Amino acid sequence: MGQDIILGKTREEWEAEFPLIRDMSELKEVFWLNNGKKAAEQAIREAELSIEDIMDAERRLARFAAYFRKAFPETKKTGGILESPIRPLNRMQQFLSEKCGSDIKGRVILKCDSELPISGSIKARGGIYEVLKFAEDVALRAGMLRESDDYSVLIQPRFKELFAKYSIAVGSTGNLGLSIGIISAKLGFRVTVHMSADARQWKKDLLREKGVTVKEYGKDYSVAVSQGRKQAALDPYCHFVDDENSRTLFLGYSVAALRLKKQLDAARICVDADHPLFAYLPCGVGGGPGGVAFGLKQLYGDAVHCFFAEPVHSASMLLGMMTGYHDAVCVQDFGIDNRTVADGLAVGRPSSFVGKTMVPFLSGIYSLTDEHMYRMLASLYDEEKIALEPSALAGMAGPCLISSTETGAKYVKKEDLKEKMNGATHLVWATGGGMVPDTVMKQYYETGCRLRDNR
């Protein structure tokens, strides 16, 4: 019985207080609404971070645009700005409506972070931004750079010599390590990526090709992060990118909201009290979706409704936010194995910083099975010819859940949205897949087809 005592309570006591835990322990899909959400005006006023912090991050990225144009020629067409397109999902919307047996009103669109330059995932936002901020700080302190300079000078050998004195470490399940490893090596930093057991082999191979030191662990994300943190603590010249607690990472992700608003405006997609925006964001430790959601709430207030999506095997943010214990509990405490095909989401213990920051902003969290993600992966390719990695499909279940479940209907009623759904926009955030080798993507697709057709 001793192993069933968690923070002083038995499993039965936990389940009595939080009934969803039983379904979560049985690896069933669940949909939780956040009762802690506040009116946006109050949440924004009480938040530790602000729109000015996001604007500061945006200005820093703009300063680095000249560097990106030279160091990564593929960014020339966007002026050195790392951004991804939005795409309508007309055929997929029809497919989803038929699948869930309820018409999805409004429009469904995809935010294609799978097409972000350099690392092909949302981690090109926060991960790359944190490395850029560190590089800028180092160069400014050394007196070799001023904010008014043309940052393309950073490609010069003298800066690589400067950065070679420093190292960067990070723990990752895959995509964060990929983004940080690629940009750090390009700038000239010595970089070590501590990879969890969930990381895909092709990601480790690619990092090594770029000159990155990859350390592998047979355990999960938390162990990889812990080892990375220990390495950094021993070296005063080592910067540890702390995916669990970094405000810099968080702000890098939040800049996406500013960019998205411009895209929606250009596409004449209105977001206001009568035209709600639903954002469905795949969630691992929480930094990426948390930053994006925070930015969206700053811009759109009560008109935007943000939901996190997690695998049933790794629904750590759901567990932490629902119970209010945040990082004091992990999925393994409740017999959940944290083993999922969605490697970028394979996190058993959530970020306390993100969870606490999101309490007044987040609308809810849902979980879905690996099989569900695989089936949607195959269907998205069949309907739209868009190829994503499994974790990037987590958001695709969102429109169905809002449109066809009791919990979704409860939320729509609570927020007084029923008469406004025809003008709604459902935004599915496609978090990665752009660098997946063709052979691996083919295997994903074939697995999805098999699961869907034999269902």
N, C-alpha and C positions, 0 to 999 in steps of 0.2 A: 504493500500500500504506500510505502514511503515515496516511491517514484511518482505517485499520482498527486503528491502535494506540490502545488505550484504557487509560489508567493504566499504561502500560508493557507491556501484553499485547496480543497479536493476537486477532482474533475467534475464531480456531481454539483458542487457549489458553483463552479465556473459556468457549467451548462445551465444551471437554474437562473443565474444572473444574466447570461448571454446565450440564449437558446441557439443562435446560429453556430456556435462552436461545435455542437454535435454534428451538424451537417458538414461543417468544414473538416472535422476529423474523419468523416466518412468519405471525403473527397467529392462531395456533391457541390454543384454550382450554386452560389448564393448571391443575393443582391441586397446590399445594406444601404440604408439612407442615413445620412449624418444629421443627427438631431442638434449637433453643436454649431451648425451653420448660422451665421448672423447676417443681418442686412449688410450689403457691401459697404455702404458708407461708414458704418460703425467698425467693420472688420478692417477696412483700409486705415481708418484713423488710429486704431489701436495697434497696427502692425509694426514690427521692429524695422522692417525694410519699407522703402517707398518707391514711387515712380521715379524720383530723382536718382535713386540708386540704379534703376534700370536704364535710365537715360545716360548715366555715366558709363555703364557697360557698353551701350550702343556707340558712344563717342570713341571709346577705346578700340572697338572693332573697326570703326571707320578709319582710325589712324593706321591700322595694320593693313588696310586694303591695298595700299601700294606694294607692300611686301608680298602679299598673296599673289598679286598679278605677276610678279617676277618669279617667286619660288614655286608656284603651282599654276602653270599656264592655263589649266582648265578653268581657272576662276576669272580669266580675262573677260569673258562674255558677260559676267555679272559685275564687272568693275572691281573685282577683288572682294566682293561681299559673298559670304557663304550662306546661300539661301536655297530653298527648295520650292517647287511649284505647288499649287493646289489644282486638283482635277475633279471634275464632276464624275459621279459614279451612277449614272442613270440606269445602266443594265444591272449593276449589282444591287441597286436599290430595289428594283423590281424583283430580283431573285430573293433578296432578304424578306421582302413583303410576303412573297409566296411561301417562303420557308417558315416564317413565324405565324402565318395565317392571319395577319393583320396589316392593313395598309400603313406604310411608314409615310406620314404626311410631311410636307415640306420638301427639302432637298438633302441628299447625302453627298458630301464631298470628302476628298482624301487630301491630307497634308502629307506630301511625299518626302519626308525626311530620309527615306531610303535613297533619295537622289542627291543628298547633300554632298558637295565636293569633299575630297580628301579621304574621308573615312566611311561614307555611305550610311550614316546613321545619325540619330538625334545627338549622339555623343560628340559630334563635330561642333555642337553649340557650346555646351558647358565645359567639356574636356579641353578642347582647343582654346577656349577663352581663358581658362585658368592658367594654362601654360603661357599664353600671350601676356597676361598680366604679370606673371612672374618674370618673364624675359624683359618686359618694359621696366619693371622695378629694378632689376639687376643693372640694366644699361643706364638708367637714369642715375642710380647711385654711383656708378663708375664714371659719371661725367661724360659718357660717350654718346648720349642721346638727349634731345629735348623734345617735349611734346609737339613743338612746332615744326620739327624736322620731317623730311620725307622718309617714312619708315622703310622704304625699299633698301635703304643702306644696310639694313639688318642682314641682308644676304651676303655682305662682304666678309672675307676671311677674318678680319679683326674682331668681328662680333662672334664668330664661331669659336675663336680662341678664348674669348671672354666666357662664353656660355659653357665651354668644355671644362671649366673649373667647377661647375655645378652639376648636380645630378637631380633627377626627378624619379620618384617612386609612386606606384599606384597599385591597389588591389582591384581585380576586375574579374567579371565572368566572361568578358570578351570585348564588347564594343567600346567601352570606356578606355580599356587598355590599348585598343587599336588606334583610337583617335589621339590619345596622349602620346603613345609611342611614335606614331608617324610624325606629328608636328614637333615633338621634342628632339627627335633625331635630326630632322631637317634644320632646326635652328642651331644644333650643335651640342645640345645637352647630352650627358650620359644618362640613360634612362633604363629603369628596371620595372617590368610589369610582373606582378605576382598574380598568377592565373589560378582560379579555382578549378575544381574537377569538372565543372560544367562547360568550361571554355572549349570551343571547337578547335580541332587540330589545325584547320586552315588558317585560323586567326593567329595562332601561335607561330605557324610557319611564316606567315607574311611579316609579322613583327621581327622575327629573326633575320629575314631578308633585308629589313630596313636598318639592321645594326642594333636592334633592341635586345637587351638581356631579358629573357623570359624564364621565370622560376615557376615551376608547376607544383601544385599541391593536390593530394588525393582527397581533400575535403572541400567544404563549400566556401562560398563567398566570404563569410565572416573570418575564416582562417586566413584567406589570402590578404584581406585588408589588415588584419592584425599583424601579419608578418611584414607587410609593407610599412606599416607604422613603426614597427620595431627597427627596421633598417634605417629609416629616416632619422629616428631619434639618436642614432649613433654617429651621425655625420652632420655637422653644422652647415655644410654646403649642400645638403640634400633637402629638396622640397617635396613633401608628401602631399599628394592630391587626395584629400579625405572625402571620399564619395558619401560618407555617412553624415558629415557635419559641415561641409564647405559652403559658406555663403557665396564665395566667388563662383563656384560651379553653378549654384542656384541662380545667380543673377545672369550668368551667361545664357542659361536656358530661357530665362524670362524675356530676353530681348526678342525671342521668336514672336511674342505677342505684338510687338510694334510692327514687325515685318508682315505678320499675318493681316493686321488691320489694313495696311496699304493694299494687300492683295485682294481682300474682300471688297474694299472700296472700289478698286479698279474693275472688279467683276460685277459691281453694282449689287452686291449682296448686303442687304441692310441688317444690322444688328441693333435692336432697341427693345423697348418694353413690349412692343407688339410683334417683334420678329426675334424670338429667342434663339440663342446659339447654344447648342449642346456640344461639348468637347469630350471625346472619349480617349483617354490617355493610358497606354500600357505602363505598368508600374513595377519597378524592381525595388531598390532601396528607397526611391522616392524623389531624388534630386531633379531628374529630368521632367517628369510630369508635374512635380510640385512647382518648379520654376515657371513652366509654361502656364499652369493654372493661375499662379500668383500674378503673372503679367496680364493674363486675360481679364482677371477680376479687376485689376487696376484700371484697365481701359474701358471695359464694358459693364462693370458693376453687376447689378442684379439681372441684367439681360443675358449673362452667360452662366451656364450650368455645367460644372466640370465634374467628370467621373473618372476614377482610376479603374484600371482593369488588371487583374492578376491571375496567374495560373492557380488552380485548386491546390496544387502541391506546394505553393509558395506564397500564399495570401497573407504575407506578413504585415503589410501596411493596414489591411483590413482588420487583422487581429489587434494590432497596436492601437489604432484609432478607435475601434469599436469599444475596447475595454478601457481605454484611457491610460493604459500602462506603457504604450509606445515601445521603446527598445528594451523595456524590462521583461518582455515576453517574446518568445520566438515560436515559430510553428512547430519545431521539434518538441517543445514542451507538451504539445497536445498530440504527439504521435504522428505528425505529418512529416513526410520524408524530405521535402525541399528538392525533389528530383523531377525536373521538367525539361521537355524539349525546348522550351522558351528560355534559352541560356541567359539572355540578358535580363530576365525577370526572376532568375533562380536565387532569391534572397530570402533567408529564413528569419532575419531580424531587421526591422525597418529603421530608417533614420528618425531619431527622436526629434531632431531639429525640424525636419520636414513635416512630420506628423503633427507636432505642436503648432507649427506655422499654419498648417492647412485646416486646423479644426474650424475656424470661423468662415473659411472660404469654400471648402469642398462640399459638393452635393451628395456624393456617395461613392461606393466602391462595389464592384462585382467581380466574381471569379468565374473562370471557365476551364474546361479540361483541355489537355493537349490534343485530344482527338477533335475537339471542337475547332481549335485553331488550325489544325491540319486540313479539316474539311473546308473551312473558309478560304484557306490558302489556295487550294485547288479551284474552288469556285470563282475566286477573284481573278485568277489567271484565265479561266474559261470565259468569264463574262467580260473582262476588261483588258486582258493581256498585260496585267501588272503582276510582277513577281516580287514577293516579299518573303522575309524569313518568318518562321512561325510566331515568334514573340510579337512581331509587328501587326499580326492579325487580332491581337487581344481586343483592340478598340472596336473591331468590326461588329462585335455582338451588341454594342451599345444601342444602336437605333432600334433593334428588335426588342430589347429589354424595356425601353421606354414606351414602345408602341404596343406591346402585346402581353405584358405581365401585370399582375396585381400591384406589385411594388412600383412599377413604372407609372401605372394609373394613379396610385396614391401620391406619387411625387408631382405629377402634372396637376392634380387637384389641389394639393397643398400650395403649390406656387401659382395657382390661378392661371394656368396655361392652356386649358382645354380649347378655348376659342381662338387660340393663337398658333396652334400647331401647324396649320396650313402654311404659315409664314416662317416656320422654323428651319434652321440649318443644322444638320447633324454633321459634325466634323470629326472624322476618324483620323487619328494621328498615326501615320505609318512610320514607325520608329527606326526601321533598318531593313537591310537586305541588298543594298546597292553593290556591295563587294563580295557577295556570296558567289563562289565559283559555280560555273554552269552545271558541273557534274553533281554538286551538292544540291543546287536548286532543283535539279531534275529528280533527285531522290525525294526531296520534300514534296514536290508535286505528285509524284507517283504514290507516295504514302497517303497524301490527302485524297487522291482519287480512289484508292483502295478502301479507305475508311468510309468515304462518302457513299460509294457504290455498293458496298457490302453491309451498309448500316441496317 
